[in-house]
Structures are given as C-alpha cells and as structure tokens.
C-alpha cells in the first residue's frame, strides 16, 4: 500500500522523491450512479459517499497534504429533485454534528467556501460553529465547497473590486492577479496543485475556475462511494510522477 510523506529534495534535486501536493481538490462525483447500479435510491449513494469522505480525509492528513477541498454542493445542484437536495443538507448537518469535533482533535481545521446566504439559517450557524471550533494544531485544513460556483465567485470578486474603484479606494490600473485573488473567497489560500474528479467524467463543472489555472488534473473512473484510501494514494503517486512546468519548458 502506497504511503506518501513530505520529502526534502536533495541539493541537486536528482533522485529525490516528490513531496505531496500542498492542496488537493476533489470533485466528488458518481454517488447517484453507484446507487442506481445497486437498485437503491440516489440518497443511499450520498450516504455511502460520506464514508468515502471520512476515509479520504484521514488519508490526506496522513500523506501530509496541507489542504483538502471537497466539492460538496454546487450552485447548479439546486436543480436536482427537492427530496434529494433536502437529503444532502441533512447529511451535511449530520456530518457537522458528529464529525466536526473529532476533526479538531485530529488537528484538522474545517472551513467552508460558497454562498452561505442561500442556505438554511440553522445550517449556516452549524457551519460557523464548526469553523470556530478549537483545533489542536493545524495538521490540515478541510475546506468544503458548499453552494459554490466558480463563475459566481469570480463575478462577486469583480463587483467587490468595482465598488472599491467607485469609492476611490482602488485605482483600476492597479488591479492585477494578486489583487483579484485577494477578492475571492479563497484569499490567502494556496491554489490547488491537484484536482481529482471521480466517476469518469472529464469536466471541471464550475469548480475553482481561477484557482486551478495551473493545477494537475486526474480523472478516474472510480465512483465516489468506491473512492477510498488506496485510490487517493494512487492519485498522489500519479501526481508525483508528473513534471509541472507552469508554462515554461
């Protein structure tokens, strides 16, 4: 079984094992298909997917990943059947009630990105409480993208900058990539090094459009409820074998 840990490169860089990515982001896809293949309701796939979340979070922390972002619910997911959406929100409530404190004890800090205004008031309170919970050290940040859309985030950042320009706080000529990134909900966070999408789909689905400009992508056919520790380590191994050039040669 593969087990990656942070490695310190040699002076020449030759023959040195690659370090794990600082930030891994995952598009968790395939819960519905997993359930359908077993003759179960879609919500059963989502429930099984929570087990995969637990396993992958533990694996990421063990591997030395500093930040793990999970795409839990997109701005487009509201189009799903009302019963499925309600079930997903109840699963999140359950996760926050039963997992948040344990994450803190394990040195994992919880953070959310996305539009909280569209969520139920009790869920917003539970999210805020989980974020403010004590964390024993900071082994890893678990970031959950909830009611999140990359285009909406970029539009919101543009409006913030436009307002600052209109109020005379900022000159339009001074808006560069750093200034724009600071207007995003992920300001101050490292960009993802690796984005994984499960279920065999090969699209980014409005996820971290700005932040993942130079991320490595891995598309795996494994459905999310079947994606666990070994599949995660296999993805890290593939990432470690790649050479990142950032537009260079």
JOKA-V203109 format. One record per residue. N is the residue number from 0. BURIAL is + if it has 24 or more other C-alpha atoms within 12 Angstrom, else -. D_FIRST is the distance of its C-alpha to the first C-alpha in Angstrom with 2 decimals. Layout:
n=N burial=BURIAL d_first=D_FIRST
n=N burial=BURIAL d_first=D_FIRST
This chain:
n=0 burial=- d_first=0.00
n=1 burial=- d_first=3.77
n=2 burial=+ d_first=6.45
n=3 burial=+ d_first=9.89
n=4 burial=+ d_first=13.08
n=5 burial=- d_first=16.66
n=6 burial=- d_first=17.93
n=7 burial=- d_first=21.61
n=8 burial=- d_first=22.91
n=9 burial=- d_first=25.14
n=10 burial=- d_first=28.86
n=11 burial=- d_first=28.80
n=12 burial=- d_first=25.58
n=13 burial=- d_first=24.72
n=14 burial=- d_first=21.35
n=15 burial=- d_first=20.09
n=16 burial=- d_first=16.58
n=17 burial=+ d_first=17.25
n=18 burial=+ d_first=17.32
n=19 burial=+ d_first=15.86
n=20 burial=+ d_first=18.63
n=21 burial=+ d_first=21.19
n=22 burial=+ d_first=21.81
n=23 burial=+ d_first=19.85
n=24 burial=+ d_first=22.03
n=25 burial=+ d_first=21.18
n=26 burial=+ d_first=23.70
n=27 burial=+ d_first=22.67
n=28 burial=+ d_first=24.26
n=29 burial=+ d_first=24.54
n=30 burial=+ d_first=25.33
n=31 burial=+ d_first=28.70
n=32 burial=+ d_first=27.56
n=33 burial=+ d_first=24.90
n=34 burial=- d_first=27.79
n=35 burial=- d_first=30.28
n=36 burial=- d_first=28.21
n=37 burial=- d_first=28.33
n=38 burial=- d_first=31.98
n=39 burial=- d_first=31.39
n=40 burial=- d_first=33.06
n=41 burial=+ d_first=31.35
n=42 burial=+ d_first=31.10
n=43 burial=+ d_first=28.80
n=44 burial=+ d_first=26.27
n=45 burial=+ d_first=26.77
n=46 burial=+ d_first=26.30
n=47 burial=+ d_first=22.99
n=48 burial=+ d_first=22.05
n=49 burial=+ d_first=22.62
n=50 burial=+ d_first=19.72
n=51 burial=+ d_first=17.48
n=52 burial=+ d_first=19.21
n=53 burial=+ d_first=18.37
n=54 burial=+ d_first=14.64
n=55 burial=+ d_first=14.55
n=56 burial=+ d_first=16.95
n=57 burial=+ d_first=14.88
n=58 burial=+ d_first=11.77
n=59 burial=+ d_first=14.33
n=60 burial=+ d_first=16.01
n=61 burial=+ d_first=13.06
n=62 burial=+ d_first=12.31
n=63 burial=+ d_first=16.02
n=64 burial=+ d_first=17.46
n=65 burial=+ d_first=21.14
n=66 burial=+ d_first=22.29
n=67 burial=+ d_first=20.96
n=68 burial=+ d_first=23.68
n=69 burial=+ d_first=23.63
n=70 burial=+ d_first=26.43
n=71 burial=+ d_first=27.64
n=72 burial=+ d_first=31.19
n=73 burial=+ d_first=33.18
n=74 burial=+ d_first=36.94
n=75 burial=- d_first=37.12
n=76 burial=- d_first=35.42
n=77 burial=- d_first=38.74
n=78 burial=- d_first=39.91
n=79 burial=- d_first=37.81
n=80 burial=- d_first=39.63
n=81 burial=- d_first=40.93
n=82 burial=- d_first=39.32
n=83 burial=+ d_first=35.83
n=84 burial=+ d_first=36.42
n=85 burial=- d_first=37.74
n=86 burial=- d_first=34.74
n=87 burial=+ d_first=32.36
n=88 burial=+ d_first=34.44
n=89 burial=- d_first=34.45
n=90 burial=+ d_first=30.65
n=91 burial=+ d_first=30.65
n=92 burial=+ d_first=33.25
n=93 burial=- d_first=31.19
n=94 burial=+ d_first=28.12
n=95 burial=+ d_first=30.36
n=96 burial=- d_first=32.03
n=97 burial=- d_first=29.03
n=98 burial=+ d_first=26.29
n=99 burial=+ d_first=28.18
n=100 burial=+ d_first=29.01
n=101 burial=- d_first=25.56
n=102 burial=+ d_first=24.23
n=103 burial=+ d_first=26.93
n=104 burial=- d_first=26.09
n=105 burial=+ d_first=22.49
n=106 burial=+ d_first=24.03
n=107 burial=+ d_first=23.57
n=108 burial=+ d_first=26.83
n=109 burial=+ d_first=27.77
n=110 burial=+ d_first=29.86
n=111 burial=+ d_first=31.40
n=112 burial=+ d_first=32.82
n=113 burial=+ d_first=35.21
n=114 burial=+ d_first=38.73
n=115 burial=+ d_first=39.13
n=116 burial=- d_first=42.76
n=117 burial=- d_first=41.97
n=118 burial=+ d_first=40.13
n=119 burial=- d_first=41.74
n=120 burial=- d_first=43.19
n=121 burial=- d_first=41.28
n=122 burial=+ d_first=37.95
n=123 burial=+ d_first=38.98
n=124 burial=- d_first=39.84
n=125 burial=+ d_first=36.53
n=126 burial=+ d_first=34.71
n=127 burial=- d_first=36.97
n=128 burial=- d_first=36.50
n=129 burial=+ d_first=32.69
n=130 burial=+ d_first=32.94
n=131 burial=- d_first=35.36
n=132 burial=+ d_first=33.46
n=133 burial=- d_first=32.78
n=134 burial=+ d_first=29.40
n=135 burial=- d_first=28.38
n=136 burial=- d_first=27.52
n=137 burial=- d_first=25.88
n=138 burial=+ d_first=22.16
n=139 burial=+ d_first=21.91
n=140 burial=+ d_first=24.40
n=141 burial=+ d_first=23.70
n=142 burial=+ d_first=26.29
n=143 burial=+ d_first=27.36
n=144 burial=+ d_first=29.59
n=145 burial=+ d_first=32.13
n=146 burial=+ d_first=35.25
n=147 burial=+ d_first=34.17
n=148 burial=+ d_first=35.34
n=149 burial=+ d_first=35.11
n=150 burial=- d_first=38.67
n=151 burial=+ d_first=40.09
n=152 burial=+ d_first=38.48
n=153 burial=+ d_first=39.99
n=154 burial=- d_first=43.35
n=155 burial=- d_first=43.38
n=156 burial=+ d_first=42.66
n=157 burial=+ d_first=45.46
n=158 burial=- d_first=47.84
n=159 burial=+ d_first=47.07
n=160 burial=+ d_first=47.84
n=161 burial=- d_first=50.92
n=162 burial=- d_first=52.23
n=163 burial=- d_first=51.85
n=164 burial=- d_first=53.73
n=165 burial=- d_first=56.43
n=166 burial=- d_first=56.89
n=167 burial=- d_first=57.21
n=168 burial=- d_first=54.12
n=169 burial=- d_first=52.44
n=170 burial=- d_first=53.77
n=171 burial=- d_first=52.33
n=172 burial=- d_first=52.24
n=173 burial=- d_first=49.81
n=174 burial=- d_first=47.10
n=175 burial=- d_first=44.22
n=176 burial=- d_first=40.48
n=177 burial=- d_first=39.97
n=178 burial=- d_first=42.77
n=179 burial=+ d_first=41.48
n=180 burial=+ d_first=37.90
n=181 burial=+ d_first=39.51
n=182 burial=+ d_first=41.16
n=183 burial=+ d_first=37.95
n=184 burial=+ d_first=36.28
n=185 burial=+ d_first=33.31
n=186 burial=- d_first=35.66
n=187 burial=- d_first=34.19
n=188 burial=+ d_first=30.57
n=189 burial=+ d_first=28.39
n=190 burial=+ d_first=28.10
n=191 burial=+ d_first=24.78
n=192 burial=+ d_first=22.81
n=193 burial=+ d_first=20.64
n=194 burial=+ d_first=21.78
n=195 burial=+ d_first=19.63
n=196 burial=+ d_first=21.57
n=197 burial=+ d_first=20.32
n=198 burial=+ d_first=22.32
n=199 burial=- d_first=23.28
n=200 burial=- d_first=26.25
n=201 burial=- d_first=26.97
n=202 burial=- d_first=29.16
n=203 burial=+ d_first=29.06
n=204 burial=+ d_first=31.34
n=205 burial=+ d_first=33.26
n=206 burial=+ d_first=30.30
n=207 burial=+ d_first=30.63
n=208 burial=+ d_first=32.99
n=209 burial=+ d_first=34.20
n=210 burial=+ d_first=31.14
n=211 burial=+ d_first=28.74
n=212 burial=- d_first=31.18
n=213 burial=- d_first=28.88
n=214 burial=+ d_first=25.44
n=215 burial=+ d_first=22.88
n=216 burial=+ d_first=22.40
n=217 burial=+ d_first=19.60
n=218 burial=+ d_first=20.83
n=219 burial=+ d_first=18.45
n=220 burial=- d_first=19.97
n=221 burial=+ d_first=17.80
n=222 burial=+ d_first=20.26
n=223 burial=+ d_first=19.73
n=224 burial=+ d_first=19.68
n=225 burial=+ d_first=16.69
n=226 burial=+ d_first=14.87
n=227 burial=+ d_first=12.35
n=228 burial=+ d_first=9.35
n=229 burial=- d_first=7.02
n=230 burial=+ d_first=10.31
n=231 burial=+ d_first=11.12
n=232 burial=+ d_first=8.33
n=233 burial=+ d_first=9.21
n=234 burial=+ d_first=12.73
n=235 burial=+ d_first=12.40
n=236 burial=+ d_first=11.21
n=237 burial=+ d_first=14.24
n=238 burial=+ d_first=16.40
n=239 burial=+ d_first=15.72
n=240 burial=- d_first=16.96
n=241 burial=- d_first=20.15
n=242 burial=- d_first=23.38
n=243 burial=- d_first=25.29
n=244 burial=- d_first=29.03
n=245 burial=- d_first=30.72
n=246 burial=- d_first=33.56
n=247 burial=- d_first=33.98
n=248 burial=- d_first=33.48
